[in-house]
Amino acid sequence: MPTYMDIHDGFVGVNQEQFEEAHRRDLAVQDEEGVSYDHAWLDPDSGRAFCLVTGPTKEAVIRVHERAGHPASEVYELSIQTS
């Protein structure tokens, strides 16, 4: 299954608890799209959040975030990795 990295803007000043709640909203709907949000990071100073995701398609990844209320501004398929 493909792996993706997505990027969100607009999280300036968000604290750990708020970020975890946003991530929980992703987890609540991920199974319906066949997606797994494996890890999420936040830089509250820049307002950027990043998610490492596995899923069937880029569109499925996008739909989960849209349904959770925080659409991704960018989504990249990660086709090359090192061990």
ChimeraX attribute file (.defattr): number of C-alpha atoms within 10 A of each C-alpha:
attribute: neighborCount
match mode: 1-to-1
recipient: residues
	/A:1	8
	/A:2	13
	/A:3	21
	/A:4	19
	/A:5	20
	/A:6	21
	/A:7	18
	/A:8	18
	/A:9	17
	/A:10	14
	/A:11	18
	/A:12	14
	/A:13	12
	/A:14	16
	/A:15	12
	/A:16	11
	/A:17	9
	/A:18	12
	/A:19	16
	/A:20	15
	/A:21	11
	/A:22	15
	/A:23	19
	/A:24	14
	/A:25	16
	/A:26	23
	/A:27	18
	/A:28	12
	/A:29	17
	/A:30	21
	/A:31	13
	/A:32	10
	/A:33	16
	/A:34	14
	/A:35	24
	/A:36	19
	/A:37	21
	/A:38	11
	/A:39	11
	/A:40	16
	/A:41	14
	/A:42	20
	/A:43	15
	/A:44	17
	/A:45	10
	/A:46	12
	/A:47	14
	/A:48	17
	/A:49	19
	/A:50	18
	/A:51	19
	/A:52	18
	/A:53	22
	/A:54	21
	/A:55	19
	/A:56	14
	/A:57	16
	/A:58	19
	/A:59	11
	/A:60	17
	/A:61	27
	/A:62	18
	/A:63	18
	/A:64	26
	/A:65	21
	/A:66	13
	/A:67	14
	/A:68	17
	/A:69	12
	/A:70	18
	/A:71	17
	/A:72	21
	/A:73	12
	/A:74	12
	/A:75	19
	/A:76	13
	/A:77	14
	/A:78	13
	/A:79	8
	/A:80	6
	/A:81	5
	/A:82	3
	/A:83	2
